[in-house]
């Protein structure tokens, strides 16, 4: 169920971004056909790209907000909660982010902050 919900969120977000990009492609063609100097076209294009990014940013924020609600560990929805918790810990160990939390940073060593896998 969780995978299906997350996949639906992904598809919805990608479709929204695709629609914005499609409008942007139309704008590129329109700007390219303008009878203005190249510098003016670049300014117009840059301005338009910023507006596209401004429209996509709230959608990205909403996407991550929705995704975080689905990604929170909820044992009642897991078939095997212990295995799920172990898989989360194992993944963090493999990506070396677990040791950032498990070991305080050594700020007084000659190497500066050392926050990776302990050697």
C-alpha atoms as an extended CHARMM CRD file, in Angstrom:
* protein
*
       119  EXT
         1         1  UNK       CA              0.0000000000        0.0000000000        0.0000000000  PROA      1               0.0000000000
         2         2  UNK       CA              2.7770000000        2.4300000000        0.9190000000  PROA      2               0.0000000000
         3         3  UNK       CA              4.6610000000        1.7980000000       -2.3200000000  PROA      3               0.0000000000
         4         4  UNK       CA              1.5150000000        2.4260000000       -4.3460000000  PROA      4               0.0000000000
         5         5  UNK       CA              0.8130000000        5.7080000000       -2.5540000000  PROA      5               0.0000000000
         6         6  UNK       CA              4.3940000000        6.9100000000       -2.9510000000  PROA      6               0.0000000000
         7         7  UNK       CA              4.3690000000        5.9410000000       -6.6220000000  PROA      7               0.0000000000
         8         8  UNK       CA              1.1510000000        7.9130000000       -7.1420000000  PROA      8               0.0000000000
         9         9  UNK       CA              2.7570000000       10.9410000000       -5.4640000000  PROA      9               0.0000000000
        10        10  UNK       CA              5.8100000000       10.5770000000       -7.7200000000  PROA      10              0.0000000000
        11        11  UNK       CA              3.7340000000       10.3250000000      -10.8780000000  PROA      11              0.0000000000
        12        12  UNK       CA              1.5720000000       13.3020000000       -9.9350000000  PROA      12              0.0000000000
        13        13  UNK       CA              4.6080000000       15.4630000000       -9.2180000000  PROA      13              0.0000000000
        14        14  UNK       CA              6.3770000000       14.4270000000      -12.4280000000  PROA      14              0.0000000000
        15        15  UNK       CA              3.2430000000       15.1770000000      -14.4500000000  PROA      15              0.0000000000
        16        16  UNK       CA              2.9880000000       18.6420000000      -12.9010000000  PROA      16              0.0000000000
        17        17  UNK       CA              6.6320000000       19.3810000000      -13.6690000000  PROA      17              0.0000000000
        18        18  UNK       CA              6.1850000000       17.9970000000      -17.1960000000  PROA      18              0.0000000000
        19        19  UNK       CA              3.2950000000       20.4080000000      -17.7870000000  PROA      19              0.0000000000
        20        20  UNK       CA              5.4000000000       23.3520000000      -16.6180000000  PROA      20              0.0000000000
        21        21  UNK       CA              8.3170000000       22.2660000000      -18.7980000000  PROA      21              0.0000000000
        22        22  UNK       CA              6.0250000000       21.8790000000      -21.8190000000  PROA      22              0.0000000000
        23        23  UNK       CA              4.9000000000       25.4730000000      -21.3640000000  PROA      23              0.0000000000
        24        24  UNK       CA              8.5580000000       26.4270000000      -21.0880000000  PROA      24              0.0000000000
        25        25  UNK       CA              9.3810000000       24.7430000000      -24.3890000000  PROA      25              0.0000000000
        26        26  UNK       CA              6.6490000000       26.7620000000      -26.0820000000  PROA      26              0.0000000000
        27        27  UNK       CA              8.1250000000       29.9030000000      -24.5250000000  PROA      27              0.0000000000
        28        28  UNK       CA             11.6070000000       28.9760000000      -25.8150000000  PROA      28              0.0000000000
        29        29  UNK       CA             10.2670000000       28.7500000000      -29.3440000000  PROA      29              0.0000000000
        30        30  UNK       CA              8.4110000000       32.0310000000      -29.0130000000  PROA      30              0.0000000000
        31        31  UNK       CA             11.4460000000       33.8320000000      -27.5650000000  PROA      31              0.0000000000
        32        32  UNK       CA             13.7560000000       32.3680000000      -30.2290000000  PROA      32              0.0000000000
        33        33  UNK       CA             11.4990000000       33.7040000000      -32.9680000000  PROA      33              0.0000000000
        34        34  UNK       CA             11.4930000000       37.2490000000      -31.5280000000  PROA      34              0.0000000000
        35        35  UNK       CA             13.2070000000       39.9070000000      -33.6030000000  PROA      35              0.0000000000
        36        36  UNK       CA             15.4330000000       41.2270000000      -30.8210000000  PROA      36              0.0000000000
        37        37  UNK       CA             19.1480000000       41.1550000000      -30.0360000000  PROA      37              0.0000000000
        38        38  UNK       CA             20.5200000000       37.9980000000      -28.4700000000  PROA      38              0.0000000000
        39        39  UNK       CA             21.1320000000       39.6930000000      -25.1190000000  PROA      39              0.0000000000
        40        40  UNK       CA             17.4890000000       40.7740000000      -24.8950000000  PROA      40              0.0000000000
        41        41  UNK       CA             16.3750000000       37.2180000000      -25.7220000000  PROA      41              0.0000000000
        42        42  UNK       CA             18.6520000000       35.8500000000      -23.0050000000  PROA      42              0.0000000000
        43        43  UNK       CA             17.2370000000       38.2790000000      -20.4450000000  PROA      43              0.0000000000
        44        44  UNK       CA             13.6660000000       37.3940000000      -21.4300000000  PROA      44              0.0000000000
        45        45  UNK       CA             14.4550000000       33.6870000000      -21.3140000000  PROA      45              0.0000000000
        46        46  UNK       CA             16.1890000000       33.9550000000      -17.9270000000  PROA      46              0.0000000000
        47        47  UNK       CA             13.2360000000       35.8550000000      -16.5160000000  PROA      47              0.0000000000
        48        48  UNK       CA             10.8180000000       33.2480000000      -17.7900000000  PROA      48              0.0000000000
        49        49  UNK       CA             12.9010000000       30.3800000000      -16.4180000000  PROA      49              0.0000000000
        50        50  UNK       CA             12.8470000000       32.0110000000      -12.9920000000  PROA      50              0.0000000000
        51        51  UNK       CA              9.0550000000       32.2150000000      -13.0940000000  PROA      51              0.0000000000
        52        52  UNK       CA              8.8800000000       28.5310000000      -14.0420000000  PROA      52              0.0000000000
        53        53  UNK       CA             11.1310000000       27.6380000000      -11.1160000000  PROA      53              0.0000000000
        54        54  UNK       CA              9.0060000000       29.7790000000       -8.8180000000  PROA      54              0.0000000000
        55        55  UNK       CA              5.9160000000       27.8350000000       -9.9100000000  PROA      55              0.0000000000
        56        56  UNK       CA              7.6170000000       24.4660000000       -9.4890000000  PROA      56              0.0000000000
        57        57  UNK       CA              9.0470000000       25.2360000000       -6.0180000000  PROA      57              0.0000000000
        58        58  UNK       CA              5.7020000000       25.1170000000       -4.1580000000  PROA      58              0.0000000000
        59        59  UNK       CA              4.8250000000       21.9030000000       -5.9440000000  PROA      59              0.0000000000
        60        60  UNK       CA              8.1280000000       20.4110000000       -4.8540000000  PROA      60              0.0000000000
        61        61  UNK       CA              7.4980000000       21.5200000000       -1.2840000000  PROA      61              0.0000000000
        62        62  UNK       CA              4.0160000000       19.9780000000       -1.3250000000  PROA      62              0.0000000000
        63        63  UNK       CA              5.4170000000       16.7870000000       -2.8430000000  PROA      63              0.0000000000
        64        64  UNK       CA              8.0410000000       16.3760000000       -0.1190000000  PROA      64              0.0000000000
        65        65  UNK       CA              5.4820000000       17.2100000000        2.5560000000  PROA      65              0.0000000000
        66        66  UNK       CA              3.1290000000       14.5130000000        1.2470000000  PROA      66              0.0000000000
        67        67  UNK       CA              5.9810000000       12.0730000000        0.7940000000  PROA      67              0.0000000000
        68        68  UNK       CA              7.1990000000       12.5750000000        4.3480000000  PROA      68              0.0000000000
        69        69  UNK       CA              3.7240000000       11.7520000000        5.6570000000  PROA      69              0.0000000000
        70        70  UNK       CA              3.8370000000        8.4540000000        3.7910000000  PROA      70              0.0000000000
        71        71  UNK       CA              7.4550000000        7.6740000000        4.6330000000  PROA      71              0.0000000000
        72        72  UNK       CA              7.1000000000        7.9270000000        8.4030000000  PROA      72              0.0000000000
        73        73  UNK       CA              7.7070000000        4.5750000000        9.9910000000  PROA      73              0.0000000000
        74        74  UNK       CA              4.3410000000        3.1570000000       11.0080000000  PROA      74              0.0000000000
        75        75  UNK       CA              4.5850000000       -0.3250000000       12.5020000000  PROA      75              0.0000000000
        76        76  UNK       CA              0.8320000000       -0.9180000000       12.2130000000  PROA      76              0.0000000000
        77        77  UNK       CA              1.0910000000       -0.8350000000        8.4100000000  PROA      77              0.0000000000
        78        78  UNK       CA              4.1160000000       -3.1240000000        8.2030000000  PROA      78              0.0000000000
        79        79  UNK       CA              3.8130000000       -6.8770000000        7.7410000000  PROA      79              0.0000000000
        80        80  UNK       CA              7.0390000000       -7.3890000000        9.6720000000  PROA      80              0.0000000000
        81        81  UNK       CA              7.8840000000       -4.2830000000       11.7530000000  PROA      81              0.0000000000
        82        82  UNK       CA             11.1030000000       -5.7150000000       13.1880000000  PROA      82              0.0000000000
        83        83  UNK       CA             12.4430000000       -6.5120000000        9.7260000000  PROA      83              0.0000000000
        84        84  UNK       CA             11.4840000000       -3.0570000000        8.4840000000  PROA      84              0.0000000000
        85        85  UNK       CA             13.3030000000       -1.3800000000       11.3730000000  PROA      85              0.0000000000
        86        86  UNK       CA             16.3670000000       -3.5530000000       10.8020000000  PROA      86              0.0000000000
        87        87  UNK       CA             16.3340000000       -2.7270000000        7.0760000000  PROA      87              0.0000000000
        88        88  UNK       CA             16.2340000000        0.9940000000        7.9310000000  PROA      88              0.0000000000
        89        89  UNK       CA             19.2100000000        0.6420000000       10.2810000000  PROA      89              0.0000000000
        90        90  UNK       CA             21.1290000000       -1.5220000000        7.7910000000  PROA      90              0.0000000000
        91        91  UNK       CA             20.5020000000        1.0030000000        4.9860000000  PROA      91              0.0000000000
        92        92  UNK       CA             21.7810000000        3.8420000000        7.1740000000  PROA      92              0.0000000000
        93        93  UNK       CA             24.8830000000        1.8270000000        8.0490000000  PROA      93              0.0000000000
        94        94  UNK       CA             25.5690000000        1.0890000000        4.3860000000  PROA      94              0.0000000000
        95        95  UNK       CA             25.1790000000        4.7520000000        3.3600000000  PROA      95              0.0000000000
        96        96  UNK       CA             27.2880000000        5.7230000000        6.3920000000  PROA      96              0.0000000000
        97        97  UNK       CA             24.6950000000        8.1310000000        7.7820000000  PROA      97              0.0000000000
        98        98  UNK       CA             24.0460000000        5.9790000000       10.8660000000  PROA      98              0.0000000000
        99        99  UNK       CA             27.4810000000        6.7050000000       12.3080000000  PROA      99              0.0000000000
       100       100  UNK       CA             26.9110000000       10.4500000000       12.1250000000  PROA      100             0.0000000000
       101       101  UNK       CA             24.2570000000        9.9900000000       14.7910000000  PROA      101             0.0000000000
       102       102  UNK       CA             25.9770000000        7.1790000000       16.6810000000  PROA      102             0.0000000000
       103       103  UNK       CA             29.3380000000        8.8950000000       17.1960000000  PROA      103             0.0000000000
       104       104  UNK       CA             29.8580000000       12.4610000000       18.3950000000  PROA      104             0.0000000000
       105       105  UNK       CA             32.0040000000       14.5470000000       16.0410000000  PROA      105             0.0000000000
       106       106  UNK       CA             35.6490000000       14.8300000000       16.9870000000  PROA      106             0.0000000000
       107       107  UNK       CA             36.1650000000       18.5650000000       16.5720000000  PROA      107             0.0000000000
       108       108  UNK       CA             39.5720000000       18.5870000000       18.2280000000  PROA      108             0.0000000000
       109       109  UNK       CA             41.3320000000       16.1410000000       15.9200000000  PROA      109             0.0000000000
       110       110  UNK       CA             43.7240000000       17.3790000000       13.2820000000  PROA      110             0.0000000000
       111       111  UNK       CA             41.3390000000       16.2460000000       10.5580000000  PROA      111             0.0000000000
       112       112  UNK       CA             38.5220000000       18.6220000000       11.5250000000  PROA      112             0.0000000000
       113       113  UNK       CA             35.0480000000       17.1770000000       11.8210000000  PROA      113             0.0000000000
       114       114  UNK       CA             35.1200000000       13.4380000000       11.4010000000  PROA      114             0.0000000000
       115       115  UNK       CA             31.6120000000       12.1320000000       10.7990000000  PROA      115             0.0000000000
       116       116  UNK       CA             31.9510000000        9.0430000000        8.7070000000  PROA      116             0.0000000000
       117       117  UNK       CA             32.2330000000        5.3660000000        9.4070000000  PROA      117             0.0000000000
       118       118  UNK       CA             34.5830000000        4.7680000000       12.3550000000  PROA      118             0.0000000000
       119       119  UNK       CA             37.9430000000        3.3940000000       11.2620000000  PROA      119             0.0000000000
